[in-house]
């Protein structure tokens, strides 16, 4: 590690759309400097170097891992690469890692990564942080805080998460059009939400049932690998211990919505909700004016009546990415870990649990079966 008061030096493994969002947010932290990157696509590599001109490109994963001036790695490569890359880092040169979600894409990879997850949880081991940006969106973070404090709801009994959004964007080589590369929509997109459910309910789900389909998106697209097979809408019901439950509602052909994410938690004392707008760059400001501001709504049973709080986000952070400022706040917390001033909040084990729930939901949607998450191949631990 560099000396105190000198920037921590990061290497990026993959510099596509999400990698570039990380670079824009890292540039807002004076204690962080991107120094090296590995990105095989020439156009994406050039775009990333334009964002971080002080960095250099290297020609292999091994060269990035071996770079003596790299203190930590950020993995933003395609989903199907993550497991092998995490294991390669651990075997070749263990160092702190921030790995984008999902941590992997199938149950075999979950099994391969579990020993590393256990090892990385030890105080003496280099930390591994799974990038679950949705936790750090300011309205969601405040909702979680109030639910855990039981200020508005008491114990959380019912939780619903709705995401109505735009279709999957185009990625390099169209890798995100196929379940075998992404783990499926309920892994690729929704591991965020299953992670939030575990966080909000402070428990693991015990079973789930899912229904989903591909009704509109990508039906006319054809690639050398075939026709896209990713879901574009789904509902997932999860049972939690203590007679509590959660619902996910996903629609990826609803980009006309005012808010992209809406989360609602209800308990014996009342209800709390948050509403989060989608990326600012997609808002049709010419016809609809300024983009909406995120809101938190608290509705106690006594005295009845909702209280609405706007939760604005710094425009500079909104411009730096598509996740309501959360990528910046996540990097702040990861940096604190590297500086010895914080703890990993989203472990590799957390990331693997979210993957398993997503894979179980994909299986349920395909088979129509309820999936037991307590035992058998879908057991979370």
N, C-alpha and C positions, 0 to 999 in steps of 0.2 A: 504494500500500500504506500502511496506517496506520503510525504510529510504533512503535518497539520497545516491547515490554511492553504494547501494546494489542491487543485481540483482532482476528484476521482476520475479515473480514465476508463471509459467504457468502450467495449467492442460490440458491434451489432451483427447478429447472424440473421441475414435476411433484411432487405431494405425496400420492400414493396410499400403498399399504401399504409399499412399499420406501422411499419418500421419508420416511415417518414413522419407519421404523427408522433411517434416517440422522439424522433430527432427534434421536431419543433418544440416539444415540451421540455426536453432536456436542455435546449438552448436558453430556456427561461430560468435555469438554475445555475448560478455562477460557480457553484461547487462541483459541477459535473462537466466533463468534456468528452465528446465522442472522438476517439483517436484512430479507430480502425473499423472496417466493415467488410463482410463477405456477402456479395450479392451477384449471382451468376447472370442475371438479366441486365443487358447493357443499358437499356433506357432507365430502369429503376435505379441502377447504380449511379448513373449520371445525375438523376434527380436528387438522390440522397447526398451525393457529394456537393451538390449546389447548396443544400441545407446545412452541411457541415464541412465547409471547405478546408478546415484544419485537419480533417481526417484523411486517411489513405485507404485505398481499396487493396485487399489481399486476394490471392487467387485460390484459396482453399479453406475449408473449415479448420484443418489442422494448423494452418498458418495463423489463423485468428486465435485459436486456443493457445498456441505457443508464443504469441506476441508478448514480449517481456514488459511492455508498457501498458498492458491491459489489466486493469484491476478487477473488472466485473464484466459479465456478458449479458446482453439483452437479446433474447431469442424472439424474432418476429417472422420466422419462416413459415411456409405452409404447414397446416396442422399435422399432416402425416409425417413430417420431418422431426417433430419435437422430441419424441421418445428416444430415437437413435441419437439425436444431438445432445440431449441431457446425459445419456449414458456415456457418450464419447467424451464429454467434458469431465465427467466424474472419473473416468478411467485414465485420461491423458493428463489432465491438470485441473484438479478440483478448485473451483473459485466461485464467488457469489454469482447467482444467476437470477434474472427476472425473465420468466418464460411466459409468453402470451398463451392465453387460453385457446383451445383446450390443451391440457397437458399431453394428451395422446388421443387416439381415435378408435381403439378396439380393446376388448378385454384382455387379449394376450399382452398388449403393451402395458395395460394397468398392472398385470402380474409382474412384468419385468421391472417396472418402476417402483413398486412398493418397497423393496429393500432400500433403494436410494431415498425414498421419502422418509423412512425410519431413520436412516443415517443422517440425513440433512436436518432432522429435528434435534439432534444432539448439539449442545452448546459449543462444542469444539469444532463442529463441521461448518464448512462454508454454507451460508444460507441460500435456500431456493425459495423464491417468491413467485406464486402463480398470479399472473396479471388478470385480475377480475375487476375491471374498471368500474363496473356499475356500483360497487360498494361505495365508491368515492365521489359519485355525483352528489353535490351538496344537498339537494332535497331528499335524496334517498338516505344519505348519512344521517340527516336530522330525524327522519322517520325512524330509522333503526335505533338511534339514541333514545328517542322518546318511548319506543316500544319496550326497550330493555329496561328503562327506568320505570316502566308501567305508569307513566304520567297520565296518559290519555286513555289507555285501553284496559289496564290490568293485564293479566296473562293473555298473550295472543292465542286466540281460538281459531279464527278463520283468517286466511291470507289469500288474496288474489293478486295476480300480476298479469297485466295486459300489455302486450306490445303490438301495436298496429303501425306498420312501417313500410318502407320501400323494399323492392326485391333485392336479392343479393347483387352486389356490384360486380363488375368484371375484374378478374384478377389475372395475373400472369399465367398464360397457358390454360386459363379457364379451369384451374384445378378445383375451384370451389363449386363446380357444377355436379360433382359426383360424391355419393355417400362414402365410397371407399377412400376418398382423399380427406373428407371433412369429419367423418364419423356420423354424418347425417345432420340435418338441420337442428334436431333436438340436442345434439352435442355441440356443433359449431356455434350456433346462435344462442342456444338456451342454457348451456352450462352456466352462464352468468346468472340466470334466474334460479336455477336449482341451488347454486351457491348462496344466493340471497335468501332463499327459503330456509336453508340450514342455519344461516346467520340469524335471521329474524326469529325463527322458532326455537333457536338454541338447542336443536336436536336433529337427529337423522330421521328421514322418512322411513316408514316400515313397509309400505307397499304403494303401488301406483297403477293407474290405468290411463292409457292414452288413445286418442283417436286423431288421425291426421291424414292429409292427402296432398296431392299436387294437382290443384284445380285450374291454375291460370298461368303460373310463371314458367318460362323456359320450355314450354311444350313444343314450340316450333324450332328450337335450337338443335343443331346436330354438330357433333364433333367426331374426330377420328375414333374416340373412345365410345361413341354412341350417343344416346339421348340422355339429357340430365335426368337424375332420379331423386332429386332432393325435394322434401316436403316444402310447401309454401303456406300451409296453415295447419294448426293443431290445437287440441286442448288436452291438458294433462291434469289429472286429479291425483293428489298424493295424500295419504294418511300419515299422520304423525302420532307419536305416543300421547296418551291422555285424551283420546277422542278429539284431537285437533286435526285440521285439514287445510290443504292449500290447492289452489287452482292456477294453472298457467293457460292463458289464451294468447295464441300467436297468430297474426295475420301479416303476410308479407306482400299483400297487394292493397295496402291501405295508406299509401303515402299522402293522401289528402287530409289526414287527421291533424287536428290542432296540436295534440300532444302525442308523443310516440310511446312513452311508457306511463302507465298508471298503476299505482300500487295501493292496495287497501288492506288494512289490518283491523280486525274487530275483536274486542274482548268484552268482558262483563261491564266495564266502566264506560266504554264508548268506542269510537271509530277514529282512525287516523288515515289520511290518504296523502299521496303526493302525485303530482303530474309533472312530467318532464318532456320538454319539447325535443324534437329531433335535431339533427345537425343544422346549424344556422345557414350553411351554404345551400341547403335544399329548400329553404323557406321562400315562397313566391312573394317577396316583399313588394314587387311592383303592383300587385293586385290586392294584397292583403295588409300592407303596411308593415310595421315593425314585427319581428318574430315574437312569439309569446314568451313570457317569463315563467320559469318553474314555480310551482305552488305547493304549499303544504296546507292541508285542511284538517283541522281537529274538530271532531263532532262528539262532545260528551253526551251522555244520556241525561245527566243532571248537573247543571242546568242545560236543557236542550238548546241546540243552536250551533251551527258551525262557525269556526273562526278561520279566516283565510289569511295566510301569510305568503307574500311573494318572496322568492329566494333567487335573486339575480346572481349571475355569474360574471366575473370579470370578462369584458369583451375580448381582451387579449387571449384569455384561455379558451374562449369559444372559438376564436379564429385559429387556434393551434391544433384543433382536432374535432372529431365528431362525437365526443363523449361527454359533453356538458362540463368540461373542465376537469374531469376525473383523472385523465391520464397524468396531468400535472401533479395533482394531489397524491396520486399513487407513487409517482417518482419521488416526491418529497419524503414519503414514508420509507421507501426503499433506501434512499440516501441516508436517512436517519439510522437505519439498521447497519449500513456499512460504516457509519461514523461511530457506532457503538452507543447510540442514543435511542434506540427503539428495538422492537421485536417484530419478527415476521408475523404479519396479520393474516396472510392467505398462504398457507403452507402447500407443499406439493401434495400432501395427503388430502388437503381440502380440494385441490384441483382434481385429484383422482376420483374423489367421491362425486364431484359434479359430473365428471365424465361417465361414471358408472350409471348414475341416475339418467343421464341423457341417453345412453345406450339402451337402458332398460325401457325408456319411453319409446324409443325407436322400435324396439322389439314388440312392445305392446301394441303400438299403432299398426304394425305389420301383421300381427297374429290375432289381435282382438283379445288377448289374454291379460289378466291381472298378473303383475310381476311382484314377487316377494323379494324385498330388499334386505331381509334379515338373514337369509341362508342361501346356499346354492351358488350358482355362478354369478348372481347379481348382488351378493352380499357386499355391503359398502366397505367392510374392513376385513 
